[in-house]
Amino acid sequence: MKQNLCLCALLLVSVFFLSACSDEGTADQQQIRQPNVVFIMCDDLNDYSGAFGGHPQVKTPNIDRLAKSAVSFANAHSNTPVCSPSRNSLFTGIYTHRSKDFGWIPHDEQPVLKDAKTLMEYFRENGYLVVGSGKLLHHNRKSLWDEWGVDINNYGPFAYDGKDLVGHPSVPEPFRSIGHVDGSFAPLSDVPAFPETSADAEKPGWRYSKQDPRYLNYVDENNRDLTPDEMHAQWAAQKIQELDSQDGQKPFFLGVGFVRPHTPLYAPKRFFDMFPIDEIELSPLKEGDVEDVYYLNNLPDTRKGPRYYRLLGESYPDVETGLKHFLQAYLACIAFVDEQIGIVLDALDNSRFKDNTIVVFTSDHGWNMGEKEYLFKNSPWEESTRIPLIIRYPGESAAGSTVDHPVSLIDIYPTLADLSNLEGSTAKSESGPTLDGFSLRPFLSDPEFQDWEGPEGALTVLGVGLDKEDVLKQNYAYRTRNWRYIQYLNGDEELYDHQTDPYEWTNLAADEQYAKKKQELKDQMMRIVNVN
């Protein structure tokens, strides 16, 4: 009898122990199931990728294969189509007009943004290992990361004449005189040579930056140093492989920022060879397309977009020829950066993290390629505001689907916080700002979702170089599913019907037939602008 009682007691203890172990195992499994995040970002990439149909000749097999396994947001837009404020807004989740971040001041030096946790800080507070490399924030802060990757000037290499960084010598004047960033494009095989340099000059060639004494040595396509984007891709792939080989269960947030296709447009020659200059197709352009727009009434003619367009036309027999040379370099840099994206995706897909990792791919803003006689970013039109946005969340995202509802970069922060089940305030104090965007999670499983909490359209503000205090003294663009409405700081307006005018060639703002629609769009836009 005593033996039976002892046996029963032993069984009860065993059951309790196994149950406790099972609960502990469940907790561990839940931690394992908490998704990792791989966040990939390009610079100055518009809708020129196969998945987004922006140009018929673009070659982006890796972006396209990601899209086939994920959800693509076909109507996604930048909230500020210029580098620094766009990235500050994305990584803090605060609209530019709300923070009054209209320039190039680091986020942690601004009255509003310094009190907002960056996405990286929020993930780290929730127990994530946070690692990154490349251009993510415009002004990087290594303290935001548990581990930072390659420390290098992301824009290089540059043409170096022995004393200064300069426009590449193969680019004709006067476009070359724009400078060593925006006035430069060439294959890496065209090593800069300056036979007229003085005797006291250093060796000319490819240099990573003015401050960095290292040269990018080039012998041939198979015997050369790496560009910064290649370094970032290899670092990210190696970091994924390293984490894959470890037993740690801590989830990770890995960010990698590629600078191409930002100028200077340099890439290995084989990418230029993909796009023979005599076969280049320009984007659809309309003669006289600037006659019904008001950009120059509100921003000086010295602004970069119109000036770059004019100088390109002066540097070649005609502006169309100049655009083809510039576009060749832009397409080459897209194909080049697509290959780097593929290196990161391959590392992820060949790891044990493949089915437990959210992948986000996007850009900070787009780029006008001659439309409306404009060659630059920071315009209120489709080419400058539209960006690629792809989200893959294994088990939830509808692979290969497309969302047409307009969204914007402001929605990435709340989306990742939602998908990753992050907890706690995103502000650093009780008076700190709350997130402005909305989670895109409903669209991942149902691309046709109709009851989203977010707005009917995507807001873009162009405030760089203007009044830094008055929110209403900015230029705003508002993109819905079928319309684009633009309101300039002096009251000028533009209105485009994307159902009949996808290239935004005809401004309908002065047509009384569309007065009601224009007012409806303006009211929607101002509800966002005046949200606080």
N, C-alpha and C positions, 0 to 999 in steps of 0.2 A: 504494500500500500504506500509506504513511504517512498519507495522507488518510483511508483507511478506519479505521486505528487511532485517529487523532484523533477521527474521527466517533464511533467506539464509545465512546471515553473521554468524549466530550461527552455521549453518550446516558446513560452510567452516572452521570455527575455530575448530569444532569438528573433521572434517576429517583430518585437519592438525595435531591436537593433537593425534588422533588415529594413524596416519601415523608415527608420531615421536615416539610414544610408540612402534609401530610395528618395526621400525628400531632399537630402543633400545633393544627390545625383541630379534630381530634377532642377534644383537651383543652379547647379553647374551647367546643365544643359540649356537652361534659359539664358544664362550668361553667354554661352557659346552661340546661341541662336540670335543674340542681339546683333544686328547687322553691322558690318564694317561699311566704310564709305570710301570710295575712290572718286575724287573730284578733279576733273580735267578741264582746264580752261585755256583758250587761245586768246590772242590779242588782235583786234582789228579784223576779225573774220566775220564777213557778212553771210548771206545765205548761199554762198558759192560752195555747195557740197551736193553730192548726188542725192542724198536723202531730202534736201530742201529745194532742189531744182532751180537754184539761182543762176547757174550758167551751164550751157549744154556741154562744154568741153572739160569741165572740172573732173579731176580724178581723185576720189576719196574712198577707196575700197574699205578702209578700216572704220571710218565714221559711218559708212553705209552698213557695214555688218553689225556695228553696234546698234544702229537704228532698227535692224531686223529683229533684234532680240529685246527691244525696248519700246518705249513710247516716245514719239517725236512730237514736239509742240511746234506746229507749223506757223503759228502766229505769235511767236515770242519776241519780246522787244526789250531794248536797253532803256533804263530809266533816265540815263544821262549819257549821250553818245560820245563820251571822251573818257580817257583811261582812269584818272585818279578818282573823280567823284563817282563814276560808275562802280568801281570796285569797292570804294568805301561804303556805298549804299548796299551793295550785294552782301558784303561780309558783316555788316552791322544790322541789316534788315530795316534800315531807316531811309525813307524817301529823301532825295537830295533837297527838294524844296523845303522839307521840314527841318533838316539840319542846317540849311543855308550853306552847304558845302559846294561852292561854285568855283573852286580853284584847285590848287595842287597842295593844299595843306594836309599833312598826315592826319589820319582820323583821330588819333589820341591827343591832338593839340587843338581840337575843336570843341566849343562849349557843349554841344549836344552829343556828338559822337563819342567823346571821351568817356561818357557815362553809360555807354552801351557795350555789352559784351560782344566781342567778335564771335563768329561762328566757331572758330577754333577754340576760343576760351570756353564757350558753352559746352562743346564736346568734351573738352578736358575736364571740366567740372563734373561731368557725368561719367567719369571713369574711363574715358577713351585715351588711348595712346595717339597723340596728334603729331604727325610728321609731314614734312613738305619740302618742296624745292621748286625754284623757278619764279616766274612773275605771277603772283596771286594778288595780294595787296600791292598798290602802286608803290607805296613806301613800306617796305617789309620791316617787321619787328620780330626778330628771332625769339624774343621772350614769349611770344604767343605759341610757340611750338615746343614740344618735348625734344624734337630732333629736327634740325634743319639740314638740308642736303648740300647742293653745290653753291658755293658763295662766289658769284661771278657776275659781271655786267651782262644782263640777259640779252641786250640788243646787239651785241657783237657777233661776228667781228666787224670792224670798220676799216675803211680804206685809210691808210696812214702814209703821209708823204715824207716822213722823216722828222717832222716837227709837229704836225697837227693832224687831227682826224678831219678828213675832207670828203667832199662828194667824189664818187668813184670816177676816175679819169675817162672811162668809156662812155659816161653819160654826157651828152652834149650840153653846152651852155645855151641859155642861161639857167636851165633847170638844175644843173649840177650845183650852181651857186646857192641853191636853197640850203644845202648843207650836208653833213655826213650822215644824217638820219633820213630825212624825207627826200633828199635829192639824190639818192643812191639806189641803184639796182644793177646786179650783174651776177653771173655764175661764179662760184668759188675758183674755178679754173682760170678766170681772168684776174690773176694776181696783180694788185695795183703796182704800177711802175711809174716812176717820176724821174726821167733822165735829167731834168733841169735842176734837181735839188742841189743845194749848196754843199760845200765840202764838210761843213760842221754838222750836217744833218745826220740823223740815225738812218738805219736801213728802212726803206719803204716796204710796204706789204700789207698783210692782214694783221691787225692788232685788236686784241680783245677790248681794250678801252684806253683812254689817254692815261689814266692812273695806273693801269695794269701793264707792266713792262713786257708781258709775254706776247709773243706773236703766234698766230695760227699758221703753222707751217704747212705748206701745200706743195706736194710733188706731183701727184696725180690723184684721180678719184679714189684709188685704193690705198693711197699712202699720204695721209694728211691728218692733221689734228681735228678734234671734234669741235663742233659749234656748241654754244651753250644749250640749245634745245636738245641736242643729242646727249649731252651730259645729263640733263634733267631726266630724259627718258630712261637712260641706263640706270641712273640712281634709283628711280621709282621702281623699275623692274627688279633690281637687286634687292631693294627693301622688301618688296612683296615676297620674293624667294626666301629672304632671311626670316621673315615672320612666319612663313609657311614651314620652315624647318624647326621652329621653336615649339615648345609645348605650352607656352603661355596662352591663357584664355582671354586676355584683355582685348576687347574690340579696338579697332584702329580707325582713325580718320587720316587718309593719305591725300594730300593735295599736290598737284603738279601743274605748274603754269608754263605754257609755251608762248614765246613772244611772237613767233611767226603766225600770220603773215604781216605783222607790223613792219614798217620800214626800219632800217634799210633792207631792201628785198634781195637778200643773198641766200643762195642755196647751191648744193652741188649741181654740176652741169647736167647730169643725167635727168634732173627734174625739168630744167629748161628745155632739154631735147624732147620732152614729151609734148611740147607745145610750139611747133615750128611757127616762126613769126608770120609767114605768108599764109598760114591757115587759121590764125587767130580771128575769132568772131567777137566783135564788140557787143556790149549790151545794147538793147534797142534805144536809140537816141532820137529825139525829135528836134528838128531845127526850130529855133525860136521858143524853146520850152521855158526860157526864163522870163518871157514877156508878161506872164500872169502870176508871178510869184513875188514875194515881198521880203525875201531874205536880206537883200542889200539895203532896203529901206531901214532896217533895224540893226544891222551889223555892218561895220565899215567894209568898203571894197577891198581893203588890205587883208581881210580875213583869208585864211589859208586856202580854203576850198576853191574860190574863184581865181585866186592868184596862182595856185598850182596848175589849174587847168589852162590859164593863159600862158604861163611860162612853158608848159609842155608843148603847146602849139607853136610857140616861138622857137623851140629847140629842134623841131623836126620839120620836114617839108609841109606838113599840115597836122592839125590836132588829132586826126584819126590815126595817122602813123604813130604819133607819140603815144596815144592811148594803147595801141597794140603792143608797143614795147613795154610799157608799164604793166599792162595786163598780163603779158607773158610772164613777167617776173612774179606778179601776184599769184597767178595760177601755179607757177613752179614752187613757190613757198607754201602754198596750201598742200600740194602733193607731198612736199617734204615733211611738213608737220603732221600730215596724216600718217606717214610712216612711223613717226615718233609715237603717235597715239597708239598705233598698232603694237609697238613694242610693249607698252604698258598693259594693253588689253590682253596680249598673249601671256604675259606673266601672270595676270590675274586668272585668266581662264584655264591655265595649266596648274593652278594651285587648288588647295582644299577650300579656298575662300570663294570660289566661283559662285556657288549657290547661296551664299550668305553675305553678299556684298552689293550695296547700292552703288551704281555708277551714274555720275552726272557729268555730262559734257556740255559746255557752252562757251560763249565769248562775251567780252565786255561791251561790244557795240559793233556796228557794221562799217561800211565804207562805200561812198559814192564813187563810181567809176566813170565819171564824165556826164552823168545825168544832170540836167539843169546847169550845164557848164560848171560842174563842181567836182573837184578831185580831192577828197579828204573825208574825214568823219565829221561829227559835230554839226550835222544838218538835221532839219526837222522831218526829213522825208524817209520813205520806206527803206532805201538802200543803207541808210546810216543807222536807223533804229532797229531794224530786224536782225535777229541773231539766231543761231542754232541753239536748240535746247533739247537734249535727249536724257531721259531718265530710265534706268533699268533697275527694277527691284524684283529679283527672282521670287516667283511664287505669287506675285501680286500684279505686276505690270503686264498688260496685254501685249505680248511680243508682236512687233511689226505694225502697231497701230499708230494713228495720227490724231492729234487733238487740234481742232481748228479754233477753239475759243481763245481769244487774246489773253495772254499772260505776260509777265515780265520778270526780270531778274530779282525784283523785290520778293518774289514768291519762293525763291530757293531756300532761304534760311528757315521759314516756318515749315516748308515741306520736309526738309531733312530732320528738323527737330521732331516732327510728327512721326515720320517713318522710323526713327531711331528711338522713339519713346523717351526723349530727353525731358528732364524735370527741372523745376526751379525757374527763377526769374531770369530773363535775358538782359535785365538792366543791372547796373552796378550799385544803384541806390534806389530808395523809394521814389525819388523824383526823376529817375532815369527814364528814357523813352521806351515805349513798348514797340513790338514789331508792327510794321505797316502792311506786310504782305499776308497772303493766305496760303494754306497748304494745298498743293496740287494733287494730293493723294486720291481724291475721288476720281480724277481723270485717268489714273493709272490702270484701274480695273474697268472703267467705263469711259472711253474717250468721248462719248456723246453725252456725258453727264450734264444735266440741265439746271441743277439746283445748287451750284457752287456759291459759296459765301462771298467770293471776291467780286470785283467790279465787272461791268460789261465791256470795259476796254482797258488798254494799257497806256499808262501815262509816261511821257518823256518830257524832260525840261532841258532847255539849253540856256544855261545861265553863266557859263564861263566868260569872264571878261566884262560882265555887266554889273549892275547894282547888286551889292552883296547882302543887303539888308531887306529890301522890300520883295517879298515873295511874289507879288503880282507884277513886278517889273522884270519879268523874265519872258522867254519865248517857250510856249508849250505846244506839244503835239499829243493827240489822243487818237489811238487806233482801236476800232472795234472790229467785229468780224468782217464787216463790209465797207467801212468808212474810215477815212483819216480826216481829222479836223485839226487845224493849226491856228493858234492865236498868238500874234506877235505882241511885243510889249507896247507898241504904239496903237494897238487896236486892229491892225491889218489882219486879214483872215485868209485861209485857204481851206478848201473842202474838196475831197476826192472820193469818188464812188468806185471802190475796187471791184465791184461786180461788172462794170462796163469799162473801167479805166485802170487796169492793174499797174500801169507804169506811171500813174499820177501825172498825166499830160494836160488835163483840163481842170482848171480851178473853177469850181461851181459856187464859190462863196458869195459872189455878187448876184447870182441868179435867184430871183424871188421865188421861183418854183421850189427851191431847196431851203427856204428860210426856216421853215418849221423843223426840218431835219437838222439844220445847222444849230438852232437853238437847243434842241434836244441833246445833241452831242456836247455842246458847250456846258449845259447844266450838269451833265454826267461828269465831265472833266473837272468842273469847279467844285463838285462835291468831294473829289479826291484832293484837290489842291487846298481846299479849306477844311480838310478833315480834322485839323486841330486848331 
